[in-house]
């Protein structure tokens, strides 16, 4: 409650706030995270501690009045409301020109100490690439770095990072995806040293990172951080596809500069790469973009520069099949590079496994041997890939004309997100596919039918070689039309998954093999289900930067429920017309019961809308 002597001044301020309609201004709505809802407003913040009014979550006017009253509270040993809600205090003070005698400013030592530790001078938007092995980062991630004055690209690692994520220790990917989709986790902001995040992304998850230094004034940075202080220990309901890291970081940038309308341009779902595009599209906001490759990206690049014989020396040196003294026949430059890459590869293995004394000793031995050789020998520069904002956008519309062996048809496909293996690969993680809510319709014989709806379709093709031995894997689930008999196709719900291997024999050729299983459920099936196992082989070939082909064959034996043997083979091709437009031509041959077979050919145009 305010002091009795200040009651008149409080009433005066409330009257001025009403005259200026402060509760209706965009700045107030941004600070409280209000969004229009059913003729009123509702805040996206779900923690009641964030509000001063009991109905502050849905009433901007009541929250403004309650905040003004709270600012008059008596000094306390705990955090004063002027400090707890310091962003609101500064904005209201600016709008209403507080009299420091009648509303004395309170000391905020905790905030001042926190602010001084950050030493803020600028902001950078950070985008780590997609990481399929973590559901929370399968589309990538975004965070903000709080840059300090007079830092270079190396010392920026000592800056602080501002991160928004679900507060959970859940390790089961399916459980996380389900609960995250339904808002089952609290989402919180946190600040931690940036080098810890880089180590996590680069060394542990092997993810490349893009850093976008943004053009924000010091006053704007201060405004953002005052708001972040208000969000300390405050939770939102975390939603995987909309109220996620990308969305809430954009809300912070709008707090810093209220004239930005970044979230207004987003579709109902929010993907980190699309938010990068939204930010970079603002004229004059980008100072500089920097690519920070993962340690494995450096390692792959360096290994690629060696001949097969030199790669053999690297492997044997790292695995202790030979000693560094056995390299004496090599010229000085090659010997130095082999030693350096052998150390890097052994360090990569050492980090990925439980540390042991023998591994540490061998690392030290290689490091000492390398230190005795020249330090000015360098590898060729790592090529910088296309940045994420220059790749195709996520929402894809496909329109096609086809022939299924008997009749012509027209097809329409809508995919909200995000990338498949035939899409233009530039700026996306090679070999990574994520399709979400992929809807396919077919118009044939004057009827419009649902051809398929894949809820989620993920595939990871990570090539194996002598140095790296990852597994490739796939998982998808959703409805599709399955061929049961000649001319008879039925809608079933299928869950399909598999594991296998992929190899890159040439720079432009990627082959794969899978052992996979499918479970179909549908009323037209015998016993209403079918369970099958089988295998799949395929080959992706790139002809230049615009043309990609895919040839595949599959056989699957459904031995439980609806018994049937299915064989497929096909060829798909994509030709890129522009960043957000391409053509696709596909042919498939489908063999099933008792020598019955069908074929299909389709030409389609694909447009990436946003």
DRENLUM-166786 format. One record per residue (C-alpha): residue in one letter; x, y, z. Coordinates in Angstrom, 2 decimals, padded with zeros to 5 digits, always signed. Layout:
% residues N
res_px_py_pz
a_X_Y_Z;
...
This chain:
% residues 610
res_px_py_pz
x_+000.00_+000.00_+000.00;
x_+001.26_+003.56_-000.68;
x_+002.07_+005.99_+002.06;
x_-001.00_+007.95_+003.20;
x_+000.80_+011.25_+002.38;
x_+001.30_+010.06_-001.23;
x_-002.29_+009.02_-001.87;
x_-003.07_+012.23_-003.71;
x_-000.02_+011.83_-005.96;
x_-000.98_+008.24_-006.74;
x_-004.44_+009.40_-007.78;
x_-002.86_+012.09_-009.93;
x_-000.63_+009.51_-011.68;
x_-003.56_+007.16_-012.21;
x_-005.47_+010.01_-013.78;
x_-002.58_+010.93_-016.06;
x_-002.13_+007.29_-017.08;
x_-005.83_+007.16_-017.94;
x_-005.65_+010.38_-019.97;
x_-002.64_+009.08_-021.92;
x_-004.28_+005.64_-022.30;
x_-001.05_+003.97_-021.20;
x_-002.77_+000.61_-020.64;
x_-003.64_+000.54_-024.34;
x_-000.17_+001.34_-025.66;
x_+001.92_-001.25_-027.44;
x_+004.88_-000.81_-025.07;
x_+002.76_-001.83_-022.09;
x_+001.34_-004.82_-023.92;
x_+004.83_-005.97_-024.93;
x_+006.17_-005.63_-021.37;
x_+003.30_-007.78_-020.07;
x_+003.27_-010.14_-023.10;
x_-000.38_-009.40_-023.83;
x_-002.00_-010.84_-026.96;
x_-005.55_-010.18_-028.26;
x_-008.02_-012.87_-027.21;
x_-011.80_-013.00_-027.68;
x_-012.28_-009.27_-027.69;
x_-009.88_-008.73_-024.79;
x_-006.32_-009.58_-023.90;
x_-004.44_-012.43_-022.27;
x_-000.79_-012.53_-021.24;
x_+001.42_-015.36_-022.46;
x_+003.08_-015.38_-019.02;
x_+001.52_-018.07_-016.86;
x_+003.27_-017.40_-013.56;
x_+001.02_-015.38_-011.19;
x_+004.13_-013.82_-009.58;
x_+004.58_-011.75_-012.73;
x_+001.42_-009.72_-012.06;
x_+000.48_-007.18_-009.43;
x_-003.28_-007.39_-010.01;
x_-005.21_-010.59_-009.30;
x_-006.65_-010.34_-012.82;
x_-003.50_-008.88_-014.36;
x_-003.14_-011.78_-016.79;
x_-006.24_-010.66_-018.70;
x_-006.69_-007.00_-017.76;
x_-003.97_-004.53_-018.89;
x_-005.73_-001.60_-017.19;
x_-005.99_-003.34_-013.82;
x_-002.36_-004.45_-014.02;
x_-001.15_-000.92_-014.78;
x_-003.10_+000.52_-011.85;
x_-001.85_-002.21_-009.50;
x_+001.72_-001.68_-010.69;
x_+001.56_+002.06_-010.02;
x_+000.23_+001.37_-006.50;
x_+003.02_-001.17_-005.87;
x_+005.69_+001.39_-006.79;
x_+004.67_+003.42_-003.73;
x_+005.37_+000.54_-001.33;
x_+007.43_+001.26_+001.78;
x_+011.15_+000.40_+001.66;
x_+011.80_-003.22_+002.56;
x_+014.71_-005.56_+003.18;
x_+013.37_-007.69_+000.32;
x_+013.33_-006.66_-003.31;
x_+011.19_-003.55_-003.72;
x_+008.52_-003.58_-006.50;
x_+010.47_-000.81_-008.26;
x_+013.29_-003.38_-008.58;
x_+011.25_-006.54_-009.12;
x_+009.33_-004.79_-011.94;
x_+012.14_-002.50_-013.01;
x_+011.29_-002.45_-016.75;
x_+007.73_-001.40_-015.98;
x_+008.99_+001.18_-013.48;
x_+011.37_+002.77_-016.01;
x_+008.69_+002.92_-018.72;
x_+006.04_+004.39_-016.43;
x_+008.58_+006.87_-015.06;
x_+009.39_+007.99_-018.61;
x_+005.72_+008.36_-019.56;
x_+004.51_+010.04_-016.34;
x_+007.67_+011.95_-015.35;
x_+007.67_+010.83_-011.70;
x_+008.42_+013.42_-009.06;
x_+011.43_+011.92_-007.18;
x_+010.32_+013.64_-003.97;
x_+006.76_+012.33_-003.97;
x_+007.75_+008.92_-005.42;
x_+011.32_+008.32_-004.21;
x_+013.40_+005.93_-006.37;
x_+014.49_+002.85_-004.44;
x_+017.95_+001.28_-004.40;
x_+018.22_-002.03_-006.32;
x_+021.59_-003.53_-005.30;
x_+020.83_-007.05_-006.59;
x_+019.89_-005.75_-010.02;
x_+022.86_-003.39_-010.17;
x_+025.28_-006.20_-009.29;
x_+023.73_-008.51_-011.90;
x_+023.76_-005.79_-014.54;
x_+027.37_-004.85_-013.82;
x_+028.43_-008.49_-014.19;
x_+026.90_-008.67_-017.67;
x_+028.61_-005.47_-018.88;
x_+026.14_-005.19_-021.77;
x_+027.07_-003.30_-024.91;
x_+025.29_-005.16_-027.71;
x_+023.21_-008.15_-028.78;
x_+023.79_-011.11_-031.07;
x_+021.24_-013.64_-032.29;
x_+022.70_-017.15_-032.10;
x_+021.46_-020.02_-034.29;
x_+022.84_-023.53_-033.65;
x_+021.98_-025.91_-036.50;
x_+019.38_-028.67_-036.23;
x_+020.22_-031.65_-034.03;
x_+017.97_-034.67_-034.70;
x_+019.03_-036.64_-031.64;
x_+017.41_-034.08_-029.32;
x_+013.67_-033.46_-029.91;
x_+013.86_-029.97_-028.41;
x_+016.50_-028.98_-031.03;
x_+015.48_-031.00_-034.07;
x_+014.49_-027.78_-035.89;
x_+017.52_-025.90_-034.58;
x_+017.58_-023.42_-031.72;
x_+017.92_-019.69_-031.12;
x_+019.31_-017.73_-028.20;
x_+020.67_-014.25_-027.56;
x_+024.23_-013.37_-026.64;
x_+024.83_-010.28_-024.51;
x_+027.96_-008.79_-026.05;
x_+030.41_-006.70_-024.07;
x_+032.46_-003.75_-025.29;
x_+035.88_-004.28_-026.93;
x_+035.43_-008.00_-027.52;
x_+036.79_-009.90_-030.52;
x_+035.59_-013.19_-032.00;
x_+037.61_-015.20_-029.47;
x_+036.83_-013.24_-026.31;
x_+033.10_-013.20_-027.19;
x_+033.07_-016.72_-025.80;
x_+033.34_-015.07_-022.37;
x_+030.09_-013.17_-022.88;
x_+026.77_-014.33_-021.47;
x_+023.97_-016.09_-023.33;
x_+020.26_-015.61_-022.76;
x_+018.37_-018.85_-023.34;
x_+014.71_-019.90_-023.24;
x_+013.90_-023.59_-022.90;
x_+011.57_-026.10_-021.29;
x_+012.49_-026.73_-017.66;
x_+012.71_-030.51_-017.69;
x_+015.23_-033.30_-017.40;
x_+013.14_-035.61_-019.59;
x_+015.41_-037.75_-021.79;
x_+012.72_-039.78_-023.55;
x_+012.27_-038.08_-026.91;
x_+008.70_-039.27_-027.49;
x_+007.55_-038.19_-024.03;
x_+009.20_-034.79_-024.49;
x_+007.64_-034.28_-027.92;
x_+004.16_-035.17_-026.65;
x_+004.25_-033.12_-023.46;
x_+006.02_-030.25_-025.21;
x_+003.32_-030.15_-027.88;
x_+000.61_-030.04_-025.21;
x_+002.26_-027.36_-023.04;
x_+003.24_-029.87_-020.38;
x_+006.48_-028.14_-019.32;
x_+007.24_-024.73_-017.84;
x_+009.41_-022.57_-020.08;
x_+011.94_-020.31_-018.36;
x_+014.67_-017.86_-019.31;
x_+018.20_-018.41_-018.05;
x_+021.54_-016.64_-018.39;
x_+024.78_-018.59_-018.52;
x_+028.29_-018.21_-019.93;
x_+028.25_-018.39_-023.71;
x_+031.31_-020.66_-023.89;
x_+029.32_-023.38_-022.11;
x_+026.68_-023.32_-024.84;
x_+029.34_-023.33_-027.56;
x_+031.01_-026.32_-025.93;
x_+027.65_-028.10_-025.76;
x_+026.84_-027.40_-029.39;
x_+030.28_-027.77_-030.96;
x_+031.95_-030.48_-028.90;
x_+029.09_-032.59_-027.56;
x_+026.38_-032.30_-030.21;
x_+028.64_-031.44_-033.18;
x_+026.43_-028.57_-034.34;
x_+027.60_-025.61_-036.39;
x_+026.61_-022.19_-035.03;
x_+025.73_-018.94_-036.79;
x_+026.21_-015.69_-034.86;
x_+024.36_-012.57_-036.01;
x_+025.60_-009.35_-034.43;
x_+022.59_-007.02_-034.27;
x_+022.42_-003.26_-034.51;
x_+020.72_-002.29_-031.23;
x_+021.53_+000.87_-029.31;
x_+022.79_+000.73_-025.74;
x_+019.46_+002.13_-024.49;
x_+017.61_-000.68_-026.30;
x_+019.91_-003.33_-024.84;
x_+019.37_-001.90_-021.35;
x_+015.60_-001.94_-021.87;
x_+015.71_-005.62_-022.87;
x_+017.82_-006.61_-019.87;
x_+015.62_-004.78_-017.42;
x_+012.74_-006.85_-018.76;
x_+014.80_-010.05_-018.48;
x_+015.35_-009.21_-014.82;
x_+011.56_-009.10_-014.38;
x_+011.35_-012.59_-015.93;
x_+013.77_-014.13_-013.43;
x_+012.16_-017.29_-011.98;
x_+008.99_-016.61_-014.01;
x_+007.53_-019.37_-016.15;
x_+005.53_-019.60_-019.36;
x_+003.83_-022.73_-020.61;
x_+006.28_-024.16_-023.15;
x_+004.82_-025.22_-026.49;
x_+007.11_-027.02_-028.90;
x_+005.68_-025.55_-032.10;
x_+004.68_-021.99_-031.21;
x_+005.58_-020.58_-027.77;
x_+009.14_-021.89_-027.96;
x_+012.66_-020.46_-027.86;
x_+012.35_-018.72_-031.22;
x_+009.05_-017.04_-030.44;
x_+009.93_-015.67_-027.01;
x_+013.32_-014.37_-028.11;
x_+011.52_-012.32_-030.74;
x_+009.31_-010.90_-028.00;
x_+012.45_-009.74_-026.18;
x_+013.69_-007.95_-029.29;
x_+010.32_-006.20_-029.50;
x_+010.73_-005.12_-025.89;
x_+014.10_-003.63_-026.81;
x_+012.64_-001.86_-029.85;
x_+008.82_-001.66_-029.73;
x_+008.61_-000.44_-033.34;
x_+009.58_-003.97_-034.44;
x_+006.65_-006.25_-035.31;
x_+008.61_-009.48_-035.70;
x_+005.97_-011.86_-034.38;
x_+003.21_-010.40_-036.56;
x_+004.88_-011.91_-039.63;
x_+005.15_-015.46_-038.27;
x_+002.86_-018.38_-039.17;
x_+001.02_-020.24_-036.36;
x_+004.05_-022.48_-035.91;
x_+007.47_-020.98_-035.14;
x_+010.72_-022.53_-036.38;
x_+014.11_-021.08_-035.37;
x_+015.37_-020.69_-038.94;
x_+012.25_-018.74_-039.87;
x_+012.75_-016.39_-036.93;
x_+016.29_-015.73_-038.12;
x_+014.81_-014.72_-041.48;
x_+012.30_-012.44_-039.73;
x_+015.06_-010.63_-037.84;
x_+017.55_-010.37_-040.70;
x_+014.81_-009.00_-042.98;
x_+014.63_-005.81_-040.87;
x_+016.59_-003.12_-042.76;
x_+019.82_-002.12_-041.03;
x_+019.48_-004.54_-038.11;
x_+022.40_-006.81_-039.07;
x_+025.94_-005.69_-038.31;
x_+027.81_-008.88_-039.11;
x_+027.20_-012.62_-039.54;
x_+029.84_-015.08_-038.31;
x_+030.01_-018.84_-038.89;
x_+031.36_-020.86_-035.96;
x_+031.87_-024.45_-037.19;
x_+031.70_-027.45_-034.88;
x_+034.90_-029.27_-034.03;
x_+033.80_-032.24_-036.14;
x_+033.19_-029.93_-039.11;
x_+036.82_-028.81_-038.85;
x_+037.93_-032.42_-038.50;
x_+035.98_-033.61_-041.54;
x_+037.39_-030.74_-043.60;
x_+040.96_-031.51_-042.63;
x_+040.63_-035.25_-043.23;
x_+039.16_-034.53_-046.65;
x_+042.41_-032.78_-047.64;
x_+044.48_-035.95_-047.10;
x_+045.13_-038.73_-049.56;
x_+043.88_-042.23_-048.57;
x_+047.44_-043.15_-047.54;
x_+047.74_-040.08_-045.32;
x_+044.32_-040.78_-043.78;
x_+045.58_-044.27_-042.99;
x_+048.53_-042.76_-041.12;
x_+046.19_-040.49_-039.15;
x_+044.02_-043.43_-038.12;
x_+046.92_-045.67_-037.15;
x_+048.61_-042.88_-035.22;
x_+045.43_-042.12_-033.28;
x_+044.77_-045.79_-032.53;
x_+048.40_-046.41_-031.46;
x_+049.11_-048.85_-034.30;
x_+052.15_-046.69_-035.10;
x_+054.13_-044.06_-033.18;
x_+054.83_-040.49_-034.22;
x_+058.47_-041.47_-034.77;
x_+057.26_-043.63_-037.70;
x_+056.37_-040.44_-039.61;
x_+059.99_-039.39_-040.12;
x_+059.92_-040.29_-043.83;
x_+057.22_-037.66_-044.46;
x_+058.04_-034.11_-045.43;
x_+057.79_-031.60_-042.60;
x_+054.46_-030.08_-043.68;
x_+052.69_-033.43_-044.09;
x_+054.14_-034.80_-040.85;
x_+052.88_-031.75_-038.95;
x_+049.40_-031.98_-040.43;
x_+049.10_-035.73_-039.80;
x_+050.12_-035.27_-036.17;
x_+047.67_-032.41_-035.67;
x_+044.70_-034.22_-037.19;
x_+045.55_-037.44_-035.34;
x_+045.46_-035.45_-032.10;
x_+042.13_-033.84_-033.08;
x_+040.59_-037.20_-033.95;
x_+041.81_-038.85_-030.77;
x_+040.47_-035.91_-028.75;
x_+037.10_-036.33_-030.49;
x_+037.05_-039.99_-029.48;
x_+038.24_-039.20_-025.97;
x_+035.37_-036.75_-025.42;
x_+032.79_-039.20_-026.72;
x_+033.80_-042.05_-024.44;
x_+034.53_-042.45_-020.79;
x_+037.89_-040.85_-020.08;
x_+040.71_-043.27_-019.36;
x_+044.29_-042.86_-018.29;
x_+045.76_-044.54_-021.38;
x_+043.83_-042.24_-023.73;
x_+044.95_-039.16_-021.83;
x_+048.57_-040.29_-021.95;
x_+048.44_-040.84_-025.71;
x_+046.81_-037.44_-026.23;
x_+049.60_-035.82_-024.26;
x_+052.24_-037.70_-026.24;
x_+050.80_-036.51_-029.56;
x_+050.51_-032.95_-028.28;
x_+054.14_-032.90_-027.18;
x_+055.27_-034.30_-030.56;
x_+053.23_-031.66_-032.38;
x_+054.72_-028.87_-030.23;
x_+058.21_-029.73_-031.52;
x_+057.16_-029.01_-035.12;
x_+056.54_-025.63_-036.83;
x_+053.44_-023.75_-035.68;
x_+052.91_-021.77_-038.88;
x_+051.68_-024.68_-041.01;
x_+047.99_-024.21_-041.80;
x_+045.24_-026.13_-043.56;
x_+043.15_-024.61_-046.30;
x_+040.32_-022.40_-045.10;
x_+037.03_-024.04_-044.26;
x_+034.35_-023.06_-046.82;
x_+031.54_-021.04_-045.25;
x_+028.15_-022.60_-046.03;
x_+025.04_-020.71_-047.03;
x_+023.53_-019.03_-043.93;
x_+020.14_-020.31_-042.71;
x_+018.15_-017.28_-043.83;
x_+019.18_-017.91_-047.45;
x_+017.78_-021.44_-047.64;
x_+014.24_-022.30_-048.66;
x_+011.46_-021.38_-046.23;
x_+009.55_-024.02_-044.29;
x_+005.92_-024.03_-045.42;
x_+005.67_-025.89_-048.73;
x_+002.76_-026.00_-051.19;
x_+002.91_-028.71_-053.87;
x_+000.58_-028.99_-056.86;
x_+000.94_-031.87_-059.29;
x_-000.45_-033.79_-062.24;
x_-000.14_-037.55_-062.32;
x_-001.13_-040.84_-063.86;
x_-001.53_-043.98_-061.74;
x_-001.56_-046.54_-064.56;
x_-005.31_-046.29_-065.09;
x_-006.45_-042.68_-064.72;
x_-005.13_-039.16_-064.50;
x_-005.32_-037.21_-061.25;
x_-004.40_-033.86_-059.69;
x_-002.62_-033.64_-056.35;
x_-002.28_-030.99_-053.66;
x_+000.16_-031.20_-050.77;
x_+000.62_-028.86_-047.80;
x_+003.58_-029.21_-045.44;
x_+003.96_-026.65_-042.63;
x_+007.50_-027.74_-041.82;
x_+010.25_-028.18_-042.62;
x_+012.65_-030.03_-044.95;
x_+012.96_-033.36_-046.75;
x_+015.92_-034.99_-048.43;
x_+014.84_-033.93_-051.92;
x_+014.34_-030.28_-050.94;
x_+017.19_-027.91_-051.87;
x_+019.84_-028.72_-049.27;
x_+021.64_-025.35_-049.12;
x_+021.76_-024.01_-045.51;
x_+020.16_-027.17_-044.07;
x_+021.86_-030.00_-042.18;
x_+022.97_-032.54_-044.83;
x_+021.17_-035.87_-044.60;
x_+018.51_-034.61_-042.16;
x_+014.80_-034.81_-042.95;
x_+011.91_-033.54_-040.81;
x_+008.41_-033.35_-042.26;
x_+005.64_-032.24_-039.92;
x_+001.89_-032.48_-040.62;
x_+002.48_-033.34_-044.27;
x_-001.01_-033.35_-045.84;
x_-001.59_-034.91_-049.28;
x_-004.88_-034.71_-051.23;
x_-005.79_-036.26_-054.60;
x_-008.54_-035.24_-057.02;
x_-009.58_-038.14_-059.27;
x_-012.88_-039.16_-060.88;
x_-014.48_-035.93_-059.66;
x_-013.70_-036.92_-056.06;
x_-011.30_-035.33_-053.58;
x_-009.67_-037.86_-051.26;
x_-007.17_-037.80_-048.47;
x_-004.05_-039.46_-049.83;
x_-002.03_-039.16_-046.64;
x_-001.32_-037.18_-043.51;
x_+002.09_-037.77_-041.96;
x_+002.14_-036.37_-038.46;
x_+005.91_-036.59_-038.27;
x_+008.50_-038.02_-040.64;
x_+012.15_-037.95_-039.56;
x_+015.17_-039.47_-041.29;
x_+018.84_-039.07_-040.45;
x_+021.41_-040.16_-043.03;
x_+024.82_-039.55_-041.49;
x_+027.55_-041.12_-043.65;
x_+029.94_-043.63_-042.15;
x_+033.63_-043.91_-042.91;
x_+036.74_-045.23_-041.25;
x_+036.81_-042.42_-038.71;
x_+033.12_-041.95_-037.94;
x_+030.63_-044.78_-037.46;
x_+027.15_-043.31_-036.85;
x_+023.90_-045.19_-037.40;
x_+021.31_-043.83_-039.78;
x_+017.70_-044.03_-038.64;
x_+014.13_-043.14_-039.55;
x_+010.74_-042.86_-037.89;
x_+007.38_-041.74_-039.28;
x_+003.75_-042.04_-038.33;
x_+000.44_-040.99_-039.90;
x_-002.30_-041.95_-042.32;
x_-001.71_-043.13_-045.89;
x_-003.49_-044.99_-048.65;
x_-002.24_-048.53_-048.98;
x_-002.70_-050.76_-052.03;
x_-004.64_-053.89_-051.05;
x_-005.79_-055.22_-054.40;
x_-005.77_-054.12_-058.01;
x_-007.72_-050.88_-058.12;
x_-008.47_-050.96_-054.39;
x_-006.66_-048.65_-052.02;
x_-007.57_-048.12_-048.37;
x_-006.65_-045.53_-045.77;
x_-004.61_-046.99_-042.89;
x_-002.65_-045.58_-039.99;
x_+001.01_-046.55_-040.30;
x_+003.95_-046.28_-037.95;
x_+007.24_-047.09_-039.64;
x_+010.78_-047.05_-038.31;
x_+014.19_-048.45_-039.04;
x_+017.93_-048.32_-038.56;
x_+020.72_-048.71_-041.04;
x_+023.86_-047.34_-042.62;
x_+024.68_-044.64_-045.13;
x_+027.89_-044.04_-047.06;
x_+029.13_-041.21_-049.22;
x_+031.22_-042.82_-051.94;
x_+031.67_-039.55_-053.86;
x_+031.07_-035.93_-052.90;
x_+027.79_-035.99_-054.81;
x_+026.62_-039.57_-054.12;
x_+025.01_-040.76_-050.87;
x_+023.81_-044.35_-050.52;
x_+021.85_-045.89_-047.67;
x_+020.34_-049.17_-046.47;
x_+017.69_-049.75_-043.80;
x_+016.21_-052.65_-041.90;
x_+012.73_-051.40_-041.10;
x_+009.35_-052.42_-039.74;
x_+005.79_-051.16_-040.28;
x_+002.58_-051.47_-038.28;
x_-000.64_-050.67_-040.18;
x_-004.03_-050.28_-038.52;
x_-007.27_-050.04_-040.53;
x_-010.75_-051.49_-040.82;
x_-010.18_-052.81_-044.37;
x_-007.25_-054.98_-043.27;
x_-007.63_-058.60_-042.23;
x_-007.89_-058.62_-038.42;
x_-007.72_-054.79_-038.67;
x_-003.92_-054.67_-038.64;
x_-000.76_-055.70_-040.48;
x_+002.75_-056.04_-039.09;
x_+005.68_-056.33_-041.45;
x_+009.47_-056.24_-041.64;
x_+011.78_-055.69_-044.56;
x_+014.57_-053.68_-046.05;
x_+015.17_-050.57_-048.13;
x_+018.05_-049.43_-050.36;
x_+018.49_-046.02_-051.90;
x_+020.88_-043.63_-053.60;
x_+020.90_-039.82_-053.73;
x_+022.85_-038.22_-056.56;
x_+023.52_-034.48_-057.00;
x_+024.13_-033.16_-060.50;
x_+025.31_-029.63_-059.91;
x_+023.72_-027.42_-057.29;
x_+020.17_-027.46_-058.69;
x_+019.44_-031.09_-059.63;
x_+019.11_-033.98_-057.19;
x_+017.98_-037.51_-058.00;
x_+016.89_-040.36_-055.74;
x_+016.53_-044.00_-056.71;
x_+015.21_-046.55_-054.23;
x_+013.86_-050.08_-053.83;
x_+012.02_-051.67_-050.93;
x_+010.58_-055.04_-049.95;
x_+008.45_-055.71_-046.89;
x_+006.74_-058.89_-045.75;
x_+003.58_-058.42_-043.70;
x_+003.30_-061.78_-041.93;
x_+000.91_-060.92_-039.09;
x_-002.65_-059.68_-039.51;
x_-003.19_-058.78_-043.15;
x_-000.56_-060.97_-044.81;
x_+001.00_-059.51_-047.91;
x_+004.38_-059.01_-049.55;
x_+004.99_-055.53_-050.91;
x_+007.78_-054.50_-053.26;
x_+008.46_-050.99_-054.47;
x_+010.96_-049.24_-056.63;
x_+011.09_-045.69_-057.88;
x_+012.99_-042.67_-059.13;
x_+012.51_-039.11_-057.88;
x_+014.09_-035.94_-059.23;
x_+014.07_-032.34_-058.06;
x_+015.19_-029.35_-060.07;
x_+015.55_-026.03_-058.22;
x_+014.11_-023.01_-060.02;
x_+014.81_-020.42_-057.31;
x_+015.37_-020.21_-053.56;
x_+011.70_-020.96_-052.89;
x_+010.53_-022.78_-056.00;
x_+011.31_-026.17_-057.57;
x_+009.99_-028.88_-059.87;
x_+009.69_-032.54_-058.98;
x_+009.27_-035.58_-061.24;
x_+008.70_-039.01_-059.74;
x_+007.96_-042.49_-061.01;
x_+007.12_-045.49_-058.86;
x_+006.36_-049.17_-059.41;
x_+004.37_-051.02_-056.76;
x_+004.17_-054.84_-056.71;
x_+001.87_-056.64_-054.29;
x_-000.43_-059.71_-053.97;
x_-000.43_-062.48_-056.60;
x_+001.53_-060.77_-059.33;
x_-000.53_-057.61_-059.12;
x_+001.30_-054.36_-059.82;
x_+000.64_-050.68_-060.34;
x_+002.79_-047.80_-061.54;
x_+002.57_-044.07_-061.06;
x_+004.18_-041.01_-062.56;
x_+003.73_-037.44_-061.30;
x_+005.09_-034.01_-062.19;
x_+004.68_-031.37_-059.49;
x_+005.60_-027.77_-058.77;
x_+006.68_-026.84_-055.25;
x_+006.48_-023.40_-053.74;
x_+007.97_-022.58_-050.34;
x_+005.61_-019.90_-049.06;
x_+007.15_-018.84_-045.71;
